[in-house]
Amino acid sequence: MFTFEVVIYNEQVRDKLREGLHHRTFKDDWGDSHYIEIRADDEDGALHKARDKYPPEDGFVIEGISVV
């Protein structure tokens, strides 16, 4: 089992902030990159866990992933 650092932000929040608005569900700070630690057996497993918790259909974008 490894610890991966996943860099993620929300594109919908960024779009709203560019328009001077706020997203109705997510806080403004999701417009910035977040560094999330995820434990998994491999990178694919970490990406799967990240996408389950932060679904692309909700606007989340994974910028990068690395082993910590």
Contact map, one row per residue, 1 for C-alpha under 8 A:
11100000000000000000000000000000000000111100000000000000000000000000
11110000000000000000000000000000000000111100000000000000000000000011
11111000000000000000000000000000000011110000000000000000000000000011
01111100000000000000000000000000000011110010010000000000000000001111
00111110000000000000000000000000001111000000000000000000000000001111
00011111000000000000000000000000011111000000001001000000000001111100
00001111100000000000000000000000111100000000000000000000000001111000
00000111110000000000000000000000111100000000000000000000000111110000
00000011111000000000000000000111110000000000000000000000000111100000
00000001111111000000000000000111000000000000000000000000011110000000
00000000111111100000000000000010000000000000000000000000001110000000
00000000011111110000001000000010000000000000000000000000011100000000
00000000011111111000011001110110000000000000000000000000001000000000
00000000011111111100000000000111000000000000000000000000000000000000
00000000001111111110000000000000000000000000000000000000000000000000
00000000000111111111111000000000000000000000000000000000000000000000
00000000000011111111111000010010000000000000000000000000000000000000
00000000000001111111100000000000000000000000000000000000000000000000
00000000000000111111100000000000000000000000000000000000000000000000
00000000000000011111110000000000000000000000000000000000000000000000
00000000000000011111111000000000000000000000000000000000000000000000
00000000000010011001111100110000000000000000000000000000000000000000
00000000000110011000111111110000000000000000000000000000000000000000
00000000000000000000011111000000000000000000000000000000000000000000
00000000000000000000001111100000000000000000000000000000000000000000
00000000000010000000001111110100000000000000000000000000000000000000
00000000000010000000011011111100000000000000000000000000000000000000
00000000000010001000011001111110000000000000000000000000000000000000
00000000000000000000000000111111000000000000000000000000000000000000
00000000110011000000000001111111110000000000000000000000000000000000
00000000111111001000000000011111100000000000000000000000000000000000
00000000110001000000000000001111110000000000000000000000000000000000
00000011100000000000000000000111111000000000000000000000000000000000
00000111100000000000000000000101111100000000000000000000000000000000
00001111000000000000000000000000111110000000000000000000000000000000
00001111000000000000000000000000011111000000000000000000000000000000
00111100000000000000000000000000001111100000000000000000000000000000
00111100000000000000000000000000000111110000010011000000000000000000
11110000000000000000000000000000000011111000010000000000000000000000
11110000000000000000000000000000000001111110110000000000000000000000
11000000000000000000000000000000000000111110110000000000000000000000
11000000000000000000000000000000000000011111110000000000000000000000
00010000000000000000000000000000000000011111111000000000000000001100
00000000000000000000000000000000000000000111111100000000000000000000
00000000000000000000000000000000000000011111111110000000000000000000
00010000000000000000000000000000000001111111111111000000000000000000
00000100000000000000000000000000000000000011111111100000000000001000
00000000000000000000000000000000000000000001111111110000000000000000
00000000000000000000000000000000000001000000111111111000000000000000
00000100000000000000000000000000000001000000011111111110000000000000
00000000000000000000000000000000000000000000001111111111000000000000
00000000000000000000000000000000000000000000000111111110000000000000
00000000000000000000000000000000000000000000000011111110000000000000
00000000000000000000000000000000000000000000000001111111010100000000
00000000000000000000000000000000000000000000000001111111111100000000
00000000000000000000000000000000000000000000000000100111111110000000
00000000000000000000000000000000000000000000000000000011111100000000
00000000010100000000000000000000000000000000000000000111111100000000
00000000011110000000000000000000000000000000000000000011111110000000
00000001111100000000000000000000000000000000000000000111111111000000
00000001111000000000000000000000000000000000000000000001001111100000
00000111100000000000000000000000000000000000000000000000000111111000
00000111100000000000000000000000000000000000000000000000000011111000
00000111000000000000000000000000000000000000000000000000000001111100
00011110000000000000000000000000000000000010001000000000000001111110
00011100000000000000000000000000000000000010000000000000000000011111
01111000000000000000000000000000000000000000000000000000000000001111
01111000000000000000000000000000000000000000000000000000000000000111
